[in-house]
């Protein structure tokens, strides 16, 4: 049943002070704020890129563990 499968899902927050490193590629200011608040709440370190070119540069420089990217970005598209 759906209830039993939901019970199998679990979100854990690591006690590791470094946390997961995430690159968020999003040009919308409001969405950037929302992503920042969520990721900070989860204890993740994150970087924000407002353009595709900036996202590529930050990825090459920092090699984050996860990239969350908008489909349509100024410069390069996701």
FIFIMI-382202 format. One record per residue (C-alpha): x, y, z; residue number from 1. Coordinates in steps of 0.5 Angstrom, whole numbers, plus 500, padded with zeros to 3 digits. Layout:
+-----+-----+-----+------+
!   X !   Y !   Z ! resi !
+-----+-----+-----+------+
!   X !   Y !   Z !  NUM !
...
+-----+-----+-----+------+
# end
This chain:
+-----+-----+-----+------+
!   X !   Y !   Z ! resi !
+-----+-----+-----+------+
! 500 ! 500 ! 500 !    1 !
! 502 ! 507 ! 499 !    2 !
! 502 ! 508 ! 507 !    3 !
! 507 ! 503 ! 508 !    4 !
! 512 ! 505 ! 502 !    5 !
! 512 ! 512 ! 505 !    6 !
! 514 ! 509 ! 512 !    7 !
! 520 ! 507 ! 508 !    8 !
! 522 ! 514 ! 506 !    9 !
! 527 ! 517 ! 511 !   10 !
! 531 ! 524 ! 510 !   11 !
! 537 ! 524 ! 514 !   12 !
! 541 ! 530 ! 516 !   13 !
! 549 ! 529 ! 517 !   14 !
! 552 ! 532 ! 523 !   15 !
! 558 ! 533 ! 518 !   16 !
! 559 ! 540 ! 519 !   17 !
! 562 ! 541 ! 512 !   18 !
! 555 ! 538 ! 509 !   19 !
! 554 ! 536 ! 502 !   20 !
! 556 ! 541 ! 497 !   21 !
! 551 ! 544 ! 492 !   22 !
! 551 ! 548 ! 486 !   23 !
! 545 ! 552 ! 484 !   24 !
! 544 ! 554 ! 477 !   25 !
! 538 ! 559 ! 477 !   26 !
! 537 ! 566 ! 475 !   27 !
! 531 ! 568 ! 478 !   28 !
! 532 ! 572 ! 485 !   29 !
! 526 ! 569 ! 489 !   30 !
! 528 ! 562 ! 487 !   31 !
! 535 ! 563 ! 489 !   32 !
! 533 ! 565 ! 496 !   33 !
! 528 ! 559 ! 497 !   34 !
! 534 ! 554 ! 495 !   35 !
! 539 ! 558 ! 499 !   36 !
! 534 ! 557 ! 505 !   37 !
! 532 ! 550 ! 504 !   38 !
! 540 ! 548 ! 503 !   39 !
! 542 ! 552 ! 509 !   40 !
! 536 ! 548 ! 513 !   41 !
! 539 ! 541 ! 511 !   42 !
! 546 ! 543 ! 513 !   43 !
! 549 ! 544 ! 506 !   44 !
! 554 ! 548 ! 503 !   45 !
! 552 ! 551 ! 496 !   46 !
! 554 ! 556 ! 491 !   47 !
! 549 ! 560 ! 486 !   48 !
! 550 ! 561 ! 479 !   49 !
! 545 ! 566 ! 475 !   50 !
! 548 ! 564 ! 468 !   51 !
! 550 ! 558 ! 465 !   52 !
! 557 ! 561 ! 464 !   53 !
! 557 ! 562 ! 471 !   54 !
! 555 ! 555 ! 473 !   55 !
! 560 ! 552 ! 468 !   56 !
! 565 ! 556 ! 471 !   57 !
! 563 ! 554 ! 478 !   58 !
! 563 ! 547 ! 477 !   59 !
! 570 ! 547 ! 474 !   60 !
! 573 ! 550 ! 479 !   61 !
! 569 ! 547 ! 485 !   62 !
! 567 ! 540 ! 483 !   63 !
! 560 ! 540 ! 487 !   64 !
! 557 ! 534 ! 489 !   65 !
! 550 ! 536 ! 486 !   66 !
! 548 ! 541 ! 481 !   67 !
! 541 ! 543 ! 481 !   68 !
! 540 ! 547 ! 474 !   69 !
! 534 ! 551 ! 471 !   70 !
! 533 ! 548 ! 464 !   71 !
! 533 ! 555 ! 461 !   72 !
! 539 ! 560 ! 463 !   73 !
! 542 ! 566 ! 460 !   74 !
! 548 ! 564 ! 456 !   75 !
! 548 ! 557 ! 456 !   76 !
! 541 ! 553 ! 457 !   77 !
! 541 ! 547 ! 462 !   78 !
+-----+-----+-----+------+
# end
